[in-house]
Amino acid sequence: MNSANSKNVDIMQELTEARSYPVATFSKQDLAEQAINVLKSKFSGDRLTLSSQALEPAINQTQAAGSAKGGAIAGALMGAIVGIWLGYMSLYGDLLGNIDPVRHLVGLGLAGSGIGAAGGSLLAAITGSNVIKVGIDINYSDQVQGYAIFLQGTPDEVAQARKTLQAQGVDIQSGVALE
């Protein structure tokens, strides 16, 4: 039992220590690929990852406005239904005393409609801002703002990878080759 527990502890330590850590960032893909080639001399290629970091599309290139309209309509309808239902339930219990039931139902229905429209349009606009409009041609390479190299390993190995790049004259913060 002791040897089994010891093996489990060793495996858990390896799993917690061997993660993917960022090594360097670059503004251009060719510089990042050159750095990966340098690192392949010290680390196996399957432990290195090149990841691009893209800008979010402009709001006018997304479905945010159309989604907000649909969300406002759906929210207004649901809000009105809930408002009228709550108004009816409050009248049924005669909790409010002697008030005009029609004004009460209309008032709560309108209030619920307004609140629902605002909430529904906000939620729909947020979700729609992640959907590109149909017919918009967006060049992905124009949206990329940087490239990052990740190394799957321990923090000591990441420090070694950074030193390797620096020894080759690469500024690991900006990814620019030092002259």
FENSUL-V927911 format. One record per residue. N is the residue number from 1. RES is the residue in one small letter. PHI is phi in radians with two decimals (* if undefined). PSI is psi as a letter, one per 40 degrees, with the letter a starting at -180 (999 if undefined). BURIAL is + if it has 16 or more other ideal C-beta (glycine too) atoms within 10 Angstrom, else -. Layout:
N_RES_PHI_PSI_BURIAL, N_RES_PHI_PSI_BURIAL
This chain:
1_m_*_d_-, 2_n_-1.11_d_-, 3_s_-1.17_d_-, 4_a_-1.16_d_-, 5_n_-1.14_d_-, 6_s_-1.11_d_-, 7_k_-1.13_d_-, 8_n_-1.09_d_-, 9_v_-1.13_d_-, 10_d_-1.09_d_-, 11_i_-1.12_d_-, 12_m_-1.11_d_-, 13_q_-1.13_d_-, 14_e_-1.11_d_-, 15_l_-1.15_d_-, 16_t_-1.31_d_-, 17_e_-1.46_d_-, 18_a_-1.60_g_-, 19_r_-2.17_i_-, 20_s_-1.62_h_-, 21_y_-2.07_i_+, 22_p_-1.27_h_-, 23_v_-1.80_d_+, 24_a_-2.75_i_+, 25_t_-2.11_i_+, 26_f_-2.40_i_+, 27_s_-1.54_d_-, 28_k_-2.19_i_-, 29_q_-1.14_d_-, 30_d_-1.14_d_-, 31_l_-1.15_d_+, 32_a_-1.14_d_+, 33_e_-1.16_d_-, 34_q_-1.10_d_+, 35_a_-1.14_d_+, 36_i_-1.10_d_+, 37_n_-1.09_d_-, 38_v_-1.13_d_+, 39_l_-1.21_d_+, 40_k_-1.15_e_-, 41_s_-1.27_d_-, 42_k_-1.92_d_-, 43_f_-2.27_i_+, 44_s_-1.22_i_-, 45_g_-1.08_d_-, 46_d_-1.28_e_-, 47_r_-1.66_e_+, 48_l_-1.84_h_+, 49_t_-2.33_h_-, 50_l_-1.87_h_-, 51_s_-2.16_h_-, 52_s_-1.63_i_-, 53_q_-2.04_h_-, 54_a_-1.73_i_-, 55_l_-1.29_i_-, 56_e_-1.22_i_-, 57_p_-1.16_i_+, 58_a_-1.07_i_-, 59_i_-1.07_d_-, 60_n_-1.32_e_-, 61_q_-1.71_e_-, 62_t_-2.01_i_+, 63_q_-1.55_e_+, 64_a_-1.02_d_+, 65_a_-1.14_d_-, 66_g_-1.11_d_-, 67_s_-1.18_d_+, 68_a_-1.12_d_+, 69_k_-1.09_d_-, 70_g_-1.10_d_-, 71_g_-1.16_d_+, 72_a_-1.17_d_+, 73_i_-1.16_d_-, 74_a_-1.11_d_+, 75_g_-1.13_d_+, 76_a_-1.13_d_+, 77_l_-1.12_d_-, 78_m_-1.14_d_+, 79_g_-1.10_d_+, 80_a_-1.14_d_+, 81_i_-1.08_d_-, 82_v_-1.15_d_+, 83_g_-1.10_d_+, 84_i_-1.16_d_+, 85_w_-1.08_d_-, 86_l_-1.12_d_-, 87_g_-1.10_d_+, 88_y_-1.11_d_-, 89_m_-1.13_d_-, 90_s_-1.25_d_+, 91_l_-1.30_d_-, 92_y_-1.08_d_-, 93_g_-1.43_e_-, 94_d_0.95_f_-, 95_l_-1.36_d_-, 96_l_-1.65_e_-, 97_g_1.42_a_-, 98_n_-1.64_g_-, 99_i_-2.22_i_-, 100_d_-1.26_h_-, 101_p_-1.13_d_-, 102_v_-1.17_d_-, 103_r_-1.08_d_-, 104_h_-1.10_d_+, 105_l_-1.16_d_+, 106_v_-1.15_d_-, 107_g_-1.08_d_-, 108_l_-1.19_d_+, 109_g_-1.12_d_+, 110_l_-1.19_d_-, 111_a_-1.10_d_-, 112_g_-1.09_d_+, 113_s_-1.12_d_+, 114_g_-1.14_d_-, 115_i_-1.13_d_+, 116_g_-1.13_d_+, 117_a_-1.12_d_+, 118_a_-1.12_d_-, 119_g_-1.15_d_+, 120_g_-1.13_d_+, 121_s_-1.21_d_+, 122_l_-1.12_d_-, 123_l_-1.09_d_-, 124_a_-1.20_d_+, 125_a_-1.16_d_+, 126_i_-1.10_d_-, 127_t_-1.24_d_-, 128_g_-1.24_d_+, 129_s_-1.24_e_+, 130_n_-1.69_e_-, 131_v_-1.93_h_-, 132_i_-1.28_h_-, 133_k_-1.08_i_-, 134_v_-1.22_h_-, 135_g_1.62_e_-, 136_i_-1.52_h_-, 137_d_-1.72_h_-, 138_i_-1.92_h_-, 139_n_-1.49_h_-, 140_y_-1.03_d_-, 141_s_-1.14_d_-, 142_d_-1.28_d_-, 143_q_-1.49_e_-, 144_v_-1.29_h_-, 145_q_-1.91_e_-, 146_g_-3.13_i_+, 147_y_-2.26_h_+, 148_a_-2.17_i_+, 149_i_-1.81_h_+, 150_f_-2.03_i_+, 151_l_-2.15_h_+, 152_q_-1.50_h_+, 153_g_3.08_a_+, 154_t_-1.64_i_-, 155_p_-1.02_d_-, 156_d_-1.15_d_-, 157_e_-1.18_d_+, 158_v_-1.14_d_+, 159_a_-1.07_d_-, 160_q_-1.13_d_+, 161_a_-1.12_d_+, 162_r_-1.12_d_+, 163_k_-1.11_d_-, 164_t_-1.07_d_+, 165_l_-1.16_d_+, 166_q_-1.12_d_-, 167_a_-1.14_d_-, 168_q_-1.53_e_-, 169_g_1.50_f_-, 170_v_-1.83_h_+, 171_d_-1.39_h_-, 172_i_-1.28_e_+, 173_q_-1.40_d_-, 174_s_-1.85_e_-, 175_g_1.34_e_+, 176_v_-1.67_h_-, 177_a_-1.22_h_-, 178_l_-1.40_h_-, 179_e_-1.63_999_-
